[in-house]
Amino acid sequence: MNTPWQDHEARLQDQALASANADEPASVTMYRHIYAGVRWAPMPALATDFSARVLARVGIAEEAVSPAERRMVPMLFATLGIGGGLTAGPQLLGVLGQFAFDFAGLPWLQAAAVLTAIATAAAIDRTLVRNHRSQAA
Amino acid sequence: MNDDQTLIADVINRQPGAFARLVQRHQRLVWHLIVRMVKNPADADELAQETFLMVHRKLAQFRAESSLSTWIGQIAFSLATRFLQRKRIPLVEPHDVDDDVLERISDDCDLAGSIADAELFGHVAAAMEKLPAIQRTLLTLFHLQEQTVEDAALITGLPIGTVKSYLFRARARLRAALEAHAGVAA
């Protein structure tokens, strides 16, 4: 992974250190050799096309969620919102129009249905995106 | 804005070439860390790619609580750890054999006089292969990547004292292995 120049520099540095520490105890010399050994021990080389392959996979992952799918999600949310509003709206307005809140009279069932539908759509969307990414990866 | 922040902003804003720069800048750290943990270059290559895919996905969540290289190192370490767990390869040894090693090493062995440099590197490499994955990885982070003990602790999620202890034990084991070889060679 190192260039010949870096190797050369490091060896010069090691030689300089060795001569500077000629009187050091053998145990210190040993640890210096261990440091050098760890530093210069053979290491499998990283493939030269590594970054190109990573960039290709990142590109695939980005393309995995198509523009149509991206548009579909907000459209689904909008449809659910409008549908929920049309279904529960008149009853909500009627209740609000009475000034006195009658909690028992609120359309709880419809509201719960709309919220459940939205949560389910969001969960499906997330799962689809995750699956696309893992397939692309 | 520092260099890391500029690069992160460029990647998030999809500036051409920004992610390639990020990969180029950090691939050496990721590769060294993973290859020392999993050993097999093909597995390491796959895990290194997964690391950068995850970096790309989660970069917007990076909160700059550490340097970008430490954060990327954490992701690489976490993926490699999960890989070893799936393969049922222990990160640390189930029983600690280091204490025996520490008792065996001597203070006055003239290693330099017994083994030539080139030969020594080969023996260090062979001895490193026998270390537990966590010790190999910490040695690499500290001596090859020149990460501080604090950064190595952040990357591995270990306390600083534990990192120092593992480093000490790893070096002691390398020394013991080399002494044994020097004894044979002499």
Interface residues (C-beta under 8 A of the other chain):
Chain A: M1 P25 A26 S27 T29 M30 Y31 H33 I34 Y35 A36 G37 V38 R39 W40 A41 P42 M43 P44 L46 A47 F50 S51 R53 V54 L55 R57 V58 A61 R133 A137
Chain B: F19 A20 V23 Q24 Q27 R28 W31 H32 V35 R36 P41 A44 D45 A48 Q49 E50 F52 L53 H56 R57 D107 D108 C109 D110 L111 A112 D117 L120 F121 G122 H123 V124 A125 M128 L139 T140 H143 L144 R171 L174 R175 L178 E179
